[in-house]
Amino acid sequence: MSNIIVLKKKIKKFKKIINVPGDKSLSIRWVLFSSLANGISKAKNLLISEDVIAAIKAIRVLGVKVILNNELCKVYGNGLNGYKYKKNLTINAYNSGTLGRLILGLVINSPYPIKLVGDNSLSKRDFKRISDPLSKFGAKFILKKKKFLPLKIYGSSNLKPIKYFEKKGSAQCKSSVIFAGMRTNGKTIIKAKKSRNHTELLSKHLKLPIKVKEGKTIDRIEINKPKKITNFNYNIPSDISSSAFFIVLTALSNNSELIIKNVNVNKSRVGIITILKKMGVKIVFINKKKYKGELISDIKVISCESLKPINCPSILNSSAIDEFLLIFLVAAKANGISIFKDLSELNQKESPRLEWGKKILMEMGIKTVTTKNSIKIFGNPNLRVNKKIVIKKYLKDHRVFMTCIIAALSFGGNWFIHDKDSIKTSFPNFLKIINKLKK
């Protein structure tokens, strides 16, 4: 039972101020950018999770020195061409799709083949979506069943810039192509469906040769080869995706109020805030400021007695893609039918999350109508769960685990949630913060 959480009571009212760990997307990108910089870069509040540790291990394999403790991470960058490529290198991305896809763009100039592997979950996710555009630069790939890990990348010293249309709204694919474009002589042009833009903002902050023209649904990005990347320090702001669990818990609890400090509220990441506000949740940004291109704010949330259903605009999907399981919980308590469309990308995550969203709601007694890329949720404002619910065999998807914790504390029931170690990939101290709210 040591890896199972049992919850039998709803959470009592609370009024708290909390901090959540550093943003995972920014933590991984900082590790990768600093590995290319000249000199020592330092980060505070780096997320110490399995995904970020995997990124650190990856650059160490490539000859970059890293010193890590709980307070500070130092990366001793060797410059743009400083990776020490050796024969028979293997990079293990473990569970991290961000690392697995982004690192391929960085090692595209390797003179030797590099093997990329991952854990069982990552090995079931689509890597053809990134090998296809990277092949156009001049690299070659061999993938398991032409789509999956493990794969081998055969780099090239004669890379050519490309034109690429990213149609899925995948920041991972877009960022990998940006990194590959930095390895070529000439201008790589990317047209990309809207998605999180941390790579572009960090590139601008570092004064790299990148131009971004934002459109309503499509951005145009031009990237050239930088001369160098200057070493840089970063105090990583808190993660909006991690904050979302506590935002939803507060919204669904009685007479509760929460402030989350110093959160990254980049507009490409706050789709959940926009959606929840449309549903009647009281959320306010306070103490807003700009930091290295990112917008940072404290977030104040007040519990909500009456929630409205939503016909969710698909344009918000990419900026809320990691939070939809939580949004479905809010829809479960809304007074009416909520509709979410064009969500096929949800099934490209650690588990088929759209399917898991349906399963969790069904266990809670909520009617849904689902297709391969949509879900209709019939909300019940008086929802109370009074049964035993067992959640297991979900490919150890950390967001499924944490969503079920929020559901149990919000709606009651007798929950047995397996694989609590799954949170180590993104949010190791999640349960500690939950316990702080319960006191």
C-alpha positions as CSV (number, residue, x, y, z in Angstrom):
1,M,0.0,0.0,0.0
2,S,3.0,2.3,0.2
3,N,2.6,3.5,-3.3
4,I,-1.2,4.1,-2.9
5,I,-3.0,7.1,-1.6
6,V,-6.3,6.5,0.2
7,L,-8.7,9.5,0.6
8,K,-12.0,9.3,2.3
9,K,-12.9,12.9,3.3
10,K,-13.5,16.1,1.4
11,I,-11.1,19.0,2.3
12,K,-12.3,21.5,4.9
13,K,-12.4,25.2,4.2
14,F,-9.0,26.9,4.0
15,K,-7.4,30.3,3.6
16,K,-3.7,30.0,2.7
17,I,-0.7,31.5,0.8
18,I,1.5,28.9,-0.9
19,N,4.5,28.7,-3.2
20,V,4.8,26.0,-5.9
21,P,8.0,24.8,-7.5
22,G,9.7,26.2,-10.6
23,D,8.2,26.0,-14.0
24,K,9.1,22.7,-15.7
25,S,9.1,24.0,-19.2
26,L,11.4,26.9,-18.3
27,S,13.6,24.6,-16.1
28,I,14.3,22.2,-19.0
29,R,14.8,25.1,-21.4
30,W,17.2,26.8,-19.1
31,V,19.3,23.7,-18.7
32,L,19.5,23.3,-22.5
33,F,20.2,26.9,-23.3
34,S,22.8,27.2,-20.6
35,S,24.6,24.1,-21.9
36,L,25.2,26.1,-25.1
37,A,26.3,29.2,-23.4
38,N,29.9,30.4,-22.8
39,G,30.7,30.1,-19.1
40,I,28.8,29.4,-15.9
41,S,25.0,30.0,-15.8
42,K,23.2,29.8,-12.5
43,A,19.5,29.0,-11.7
44,K,17.5,29.3,-8.5
45,N,14.2,27.6,-7.9
46,L,15.0,25.1,-10.6
47,L,12.3,22.3,-10.5
48,I,14.1,19.3,-9.0
49,S,11.9,16.7,-10.7
50,E,12.8,13.5,-12.7
51,D,12.1,15.3,-16.0
52,V,14.6,18.1,-15.1
53,I,17.1,15.7,-13.7
54,A,16.9,13.8,-17.0
55,A,17.8,17.1,-18.8
56,I,20.8,17.6,-16.6
57,K,21.9,14.0,-17.2
58,A,21.6,14.5,-20.9
59,I,23.9,17.5,-21.1
60,R,26.4,15.7,-18.8
61,V,26.4,12.8,-21.4
62,L,27.3,15.5,-23.9
63,G,30.3,16.7,-21.9
64,V,28.8,19.6,-20.0
65,K,29.6,20.0,-16.3
66,V,26.7,20.6,-13.9
67,I,26.7,21.2,-10.1
68,L,23.3,20.8,-8.5
69,N,22.0,21.3,-5.0
70,N,18.7,22.2,-3.5
71,E,19.4,26.0,-3.6
72,L,21.3,26.4,-6.8
73,C,22.2,24.8,-10.1
74,K,25.3,25.7,-12.0
75,V,25.9,24.7,-15.6
76,Y,29.4,25.2,-17.1
77,G,28.6,25.8,-20.7
78,N,31.1,25.0,-23.4
79,G,29.7,27.2,-26.1
80,L,27.5,26.6,-29.1
81,N,29.9,24.0,-30.5
82,G,31.0,22.6,-27.1
83,Y,29.2,19.3,-27.0
84,K,31.6,16.4,-26.8
85,Y,30.2,13.9,-29.2
86,K,31.5,10.4,-28.8
87,K,30.8,7.1,-30.5
88,N,27.9,5.0,-29.1
89,L,26.3,7.8,-27.1
90,T,22.9,7.1,-25.6
91,I,20.6,9.8,-24.2
92,N,17.8,8.7,-21.9
93,A,14.9,11.2,-21.8
94,Y,13.1,9.0,-19.3
95,N,9.5,10.3,-19.1
96,S,10.1,13.8,-20.6
97,G,8.7,14.5,-24.0
98,T,10.0,18.0,-23.8
99,L,13.6,16.8,-23.3
100,G,13.3,14.0,-25.8
101,R,12.1,16.2,-28.6
102,L,14.1,19.3,-27.9
103,I,17.4,17.6,-27.5
104,L,17.1,16.1,-31.0
105,G,17.3,19.6,-32.4
106,L,20.5,20.3,-30.5
107,V,22.4,17.1,-31.5
108,I,21.4,17.3,-35.1
109,N,25.1,18.1,-36.0
110,S,26.6,15.1,-34.3
111,P,29.3,13.3,-36.4
112,Y,28.3,10.0,-34.8
113,P,24.9,8.3,-34.4
114,I,23.1,9.0,-31.1
115,K,20.5,6.7,-29.6
116,L,17.6,8.3,-27.8
117,V,15.6,6.1,-25.4
118,G,12.8,6.7,-22.8
119,D,10.7,5.0,-20.3
120,N,7.7,2.8,-21.2
121,S,5.3,5.8,-21.4
122,L,7.6,8.0,-23.5
123,S,8.3,5.0,-25.8
124,K,4.6,4.9,-26.8
125,R,4.5,8.6,-27.8
126,D,4.9,9.9,-31.4
127,F,8.4,10.9,-32.3
128,K,7.8,10.9,-36.1
129,R,6.3,14.4,-35.6
130,I,9.8,15.7,-34.9
131,S,11.9,13.3,-37.0
132,D,10.0,14.4,-40.1
133,P,11.0,18.1,-39.9
134,L,14.5,17.5,-38.6
135,S,15.1,15.1,-41.5
136,K,14.6,18.1,-43.8
137,F,17.7,19.7,-42.3
138,G,19.8,16.8,-43.4
139,A,19.7,14.4,-40.5
140,K,18.6,10.8,-40.7
141,F,16.5,8.8,-38.3
142,I,15.7,5.2,-37.6
143,L,12.7,4.8,-35.3
144,K,11.0,1.8,-33.8
145,K,8.0,1.0,-36.1
146,K,8.9,4.3,-37.9
147,K,7.3,6.3,-35.1
148,F,8.5,5.5,-31.6
149,L,11.5,5.3,-29.3
150,P,14.1,4.0,-29.2
151,L,15.4,5.9,-32.2
152,K,18.8,6.7,-33.7
153,I,19.7,10.1,-35.1
154,Y,22.4,10.4,-37.7
155,G,23.5,14.0,-37.6
156,S,25.1,16.0,-40.4
157,S,27.9,18.6,-40.7
158,N,26.1,19.9,-43.8
159,L,22.8,21.1,-42.4
160,K,20.5,23.2,-44.5
161,P,17.9,25.7,-43.3
162,I,14.3,24.7,-43.9
163,K,10.8,26.1,-44.1
164,Y,8.4,24.3,-41.7
165,F,4.7,24.5,-40.9
166,E,3.9,23.2,-37.4
167,K,0.2,22.5,-37.6
168,K,-0.5,20.6,-34.3
169,G,0.2,23.4,-31.8
170,S,3.2,21.5,-30.4
171,A,5.7,23.7,-28.6
172,Q,8.0,20.8,-28.4
173,C,8.2,20.3,-32.2
174,K,8.5,24.1,-32.8
175,S,11.3,24.5,-30.2
176,S,13.2,21.5,-31.6
177,V,13.2,23.1,-35.0
178,I,14.3,26.4,-33.6
179,F,17.2,24.7,-31.9
180,A,18.1,22.9,-35.2
181,G,17.8,26.2,-37.1
182,M,20.5,27.5,-34.7
183,R,22.8,24.8,-36.1
184,T,22.6,25.8,-39.7
185,N,24.1,28.5,-41.9
186,G,21.1,30.4,-43.2
187,K,17.5,31.4,-42.2
188,T,15.1,28.8,-41.0
189,I,11.4,29.9,-41.3
190,I,8.7,28.4,-39.1
191,K,5.0,28.9,-39.3
192,A,3.5,27.5,-36.2
193,K,0.1,27.1,-34.7
194,K,-0.2,29.0,-31.4
195,S,1.5,27.2,-28.5
196,R,3.6,28.1,-25.5
197,N,6.4,30.4,-26.5
198,H,9.1,30.1,-23.8
199,T,11.8,29.1,-26.3
200,E,11.2,32.3,-28.4
201,L,11.1,34.5,-25.3
202,L,14.3,33.1,-23.9
203,S,16.0,33.4,-27.3
204,K,14.9,37.1,-27.5
205,H,16.2,37.7,-23.9
206,L,19.6,36.2,-24.9
207,K,19.6,38.5,-28.0
208,L,19.8,35.5,-30.4
209,P,19.0,36.1,-34.1
210,I,15.3,35.3,-33.9
211,K,12.3,37.3,-35.3
212,V,8.8,36.5,-34.3
213,K,5.7,37.9,-36.0
214,E,2.6,37.0,-34.0
215,G,-0.7,36.2,-35.8
216,K,-4.1,35.4,-34.4
217,T,-3.7,31.7,-34.8
218,I,-0.3,31.3,-36.6
219,D,3.0,32.7,-35.6
220,R,5.9,33.2,-38.1
221,I,9.4,32.6,-36.7
222,E,12.8,33.2,-38.3
223,I,15.9,31.9,-36.8
224,N,19.5,32.2,-37.8
225,K,22.7,30.8,-36.4
226,P,23.9,32.7,-33.3
227,K,27.6,33.7,-33.0
228,K,27.5,32.8,-29.3
229,I,25.2,32.5,-26.3
230,T,26.2,34.5,-23.2
231,N,26.0,32.8,-19.9
232,F,23.0,33.9,-17.9
233,N,21.3,33.5,-14.4
234,Y,17.7,32.7,-13.9
235,N,15.4,32.7,-10.9
236,I,12.8,30.2,-12.3
237,P,9.2,31.4,-11.6
238,S,6.6,29.0,-10.3
239,D,4.7,26.7,-12.7
240,I,1.2,27.6,-13.8
241,S,0.5,23.9,-14.6
242,S,1.4,22.9,-11.1
243,S,-0.5,25.9,-9.7
244,A,-3.6,24.8,-11.6
245,F,-4.3,21.9,-9.2
246,F,-4.6,24.2,-6.3
247,I,-6.6,26.8,-8.3
248,V,-9.2,24.1,-9.1
249,L,-9.2,22.7,-5.6
250,T,-10.0,26.2,-4.2
251,A,-12.7,26.8,-6.8
252,L,-14.4,23.6,-5.9
253,S,-14.1,23.9,-2.1
254,N,-16.4,25.7,0.3
255,N,-15.6,29.2,1.6
256,S,-11.9,28.9,0.7
257,E,-9.3,31.4,-0.5
258,L,-5.8,30.9,-1.9
259,I,-2.9,33.0,-3.0
260,I,-0.1,31.4,-5.1
261,K,3.1,33.4,-5.2
262,N,5.3,34.4,-8.2
263,V,3.7,32.3,-10.9
264,N,4.6,32.4,-14.6
265,V,1.5,33.7,-16.3
266,N,2.8,33.8,-19.8
267,K,-0.2,34.3,-22.1
268,S,0.5,31.1,-24.0
269,R,0.1,29.1,-20.8
270,V,-3.0,30.7,-19.1
271,G,-5.8,29.1,-21.1
272,I,-7.0,27.5,-17.9
273,I,-7.4,30.9,-16.2
274,T,-9.4,32.2,-19.2
275,I,-11.6,29.1,-19.3
276,L,-12.2,29.0,-15.5
277,K,-13.1,32.7,-15.5
278,K,-15.7,32.1,-18.3
279,M,-17.1,29.4,-16.0
280,G,-17.5,31.8,-13.1
281,V,-14.4,31.1,-11.0
282,K,-13.0,34.2,-9.2
283,I,-9.3,34.6,-10.1
284,V,-7.2,37.8,-9.9
285,F,-3.6,38.5,-10.9
286,I,-1.8,40.7,-8.4
287,N,1.7,42.1,-8.2
288,K,2.3,41.6,-11.9
289,K,5.8,42.1,-13.4
290,K,8.0,41.2,-16.3
291,Y,11.0,39.0,-15.8
292,K,13.3,38.0,-18.7
293,G,10.5,38.3,-21.1
294,E,8.0,36.3,-19.0
295,L,5.0,37.8,-17.2
296,I,5.0,36.9,-13.5
297,S,2.2,37.4,-11.0
298,D,0.7,36.2,-7.7
299,I,-2.6,34.5,-8.3
300,K,-5.6,34.9,-5.9
301,V,-8.5,32.4,-6.1
302,I,-11.8,32.5,-4.2
303,S,-14.1,29.4,-4.0
304,C,-17.2,29.6,-6.2
305,E,-20.7,28.6,-5.3
306,S,-22.2,28.6,-8.8
307,L,-20.3,27.4,-11.9
308,K,-21.4,28.0,-15.5
309,P,-21.0,25.4,-18.3
310,I,-18.8,26.3,-21.3
311,N,-18.7,25.7,-25.0
312,C,-14.9,25.9,-24.9
313,P,-13.3,27.8,-27.9
314,S,-10.8,25.6,-29.5
315,I,-8.4,28.5,-29.8
316,L,-7.8,28.2,-26.1
317,N,-6.7,24.5,-26.3
318,S,-3.0,24.8,-26.8
319,S,-2.7,27.3,-23.9
320,A,-4.5,24.8,-21.5
321,I,-3.4,21.5,-23.0
322,D,-1.9,20.2,-19.7
323,E,-4.8,21.3,-17.6
324,F,-7.9,19.8,-19.3
325,L,-8.3,17.0,-16.8
326,L,-8.7,19.6,-14.1
327,I,-11.0,21.7,-16.3
328,F,-13.2,18.6,-16.7
329,L,-13.6,18.5,-12.9
330,V,-15.0,22.0,-12.9
331,A,-17.3,21.2,-15.7
332,A,-18.6,18.2,-13.7
333,K,-19.9,20.7,-11.1
334,A,-21.2,23.3,-13.6
335,N,-24.9,23.9,-14.0
336,G,-25.4,22.6,-17.5
337,I,-23.6,20.9,-20.4
338,S,-20.0,21.8,-21.3
339,I,-18.4,21.0,-24.6
340,F,-14.7,20.6,-25.5
341,K,-13.6,20.0,-29.1
342,D,-10.4,19.4,-31.1
343,L,-8.6,17.7,-28.2
344,S,-6.8,14.9,-30.1
345,E,-3.5,16.3,-28.8
346,L,-4.5,15.3,-25.3
347,N,-4.0,11.7,-26.3
348,Q,-0.4,12.4,-27.3
349,K,0.6,13.0,-23.6
350,E,1.9,10.5,-21.0
351,S,-1.4,8.6,-21.2
352,P,-4.5,9.0,-23.4
353,R,-5.8,11.8,-21.2
354,L,-9.1,12.4,-23.0
355,E,-9.9,8.7,-22.4
356,W,-8.8,9.1,-18.8
357,G,-10.9,12.2,-18.3
358,K,-14.0,10.2,-19.4
359,K,-13.1,7.3,-17.1
360,I,-12.7,9.6,-14.0
361,L,-15.9,11.4,-14.6
362,M,-17.8,8.2,-15.2
363,E,-16.5,6.8,-11.9
364,M,-17.8,9.9,-10.2
365,G,-21.2,9.5,-11.7
366,I,-21.0,12.2,-14.4
367,K,-22.5,11.5,-17.8
368,T,-20.3,12.2,-20.8
369,V,-20.4,11.8,-24.6
370,T,-16.9,11.4,-26.0
371,T,-15.3,11.0,-29.4
372,K,-11.6,10.6,-30.4
373,N,-11.2,14.4,-30.1
374,S,-14.1,15.8,-28.1
375,I,-16.0,15.5,-24.9
376,K,-19.4,16.7,-23.8
377,I,-19.8,16.8,-20.0
378,F,-23.2,16.9,-18.3
379,G,-22.5,18.9,-15.1
380,N,-24.2,18.3,-11.7
381,P,-24.0,21.3,-9.3
382,N,-25.0,19.0,-6.4
383,L,-22.4,16.3,-7.2
384,R,-21.4,14.2,-4.2
385,V,-19.4,11.0,-4.5
386,N,-20.3,8.2,-2.1
387,K,-18.6,5.2,-3.5
388,K,-15.3,3.4,-3.7
389,I,-13.1,4.5,-6.7
390,V,-9.9,2.7,-7.6
391,I,-7.5,4.5,-10.1
392,K,-4.7,2.4,-11.5
393,K,-3.0,1.3,-14.7
394,Y,-2.9,4.8,-16.1
395,L,0.7,4.6,-17.4
396,K,1.9,6.4,-14.2
397,D,0.7,9.7,-15.7
398,H,1.5,12.3,-13.0
399,R,-1.4,14.5,-14.1
400,V,-4.0,11.7,-13.8
401,F,-2.8,11.0,-10.3
402,M,-2.9,14.6,-9.1
403,T,-6.3,15.2,-10.8
404,C,-7.7,12.3,-8.9
405,I,-6.4,13.7,-5.6
406,I,-8.2,17.0,-6.4
407,A,-11.4,15.1,-7.3
408,A,-11.3,13.1,-4.1
409,L,-10.8,16.2,-1.9
410,S,-13.5,18.2,-3.8
411,F,-16.3,15.7,-4.2
412,G,-15.7,13.1,-1.5
413,G,-15.9,9.3,-1.9
414,N,-13.5,6.5,-1.0
415,W,-10.6,6.8,-3.4
416,F,-7.7,4.4,-3.8
417,I,-5.2,6.1,-6.1
418,H,-2.2,4.0,-7.2
419,D,1.3,5.0,-8.3
420,K,1.9,8.1,-6.1
421,D,5.5,8.0,-7.3
422,S,4.4,9.3,-10.7
423,I,4.5,12.8,-9.3
424,K,8.3,12.7,-9.2
425,T,8.4,13.4,-12.9
426,S,7.0,16.9,-12.5
427,F,5.9,17.8,-8.9
428,P,7.6,15.8,-6.1
429,N,6.3,18.0,-3.3
430,F,2.6,18.0,-4.5
431,L,1.3,16.0,-1.6
432,K,3.2,18.2,1.0
433,I,1.4,21.2,-0.3
434,I,-1.9,19.3,-0.2
435,N,-1.2,18.5,3.4
436,K,-0.5,22.1,4.2
437,L,-3.9,23.1,2.8
438,K,-5.6,20.3,4.8
439,K,-4.2,21.6,8.2
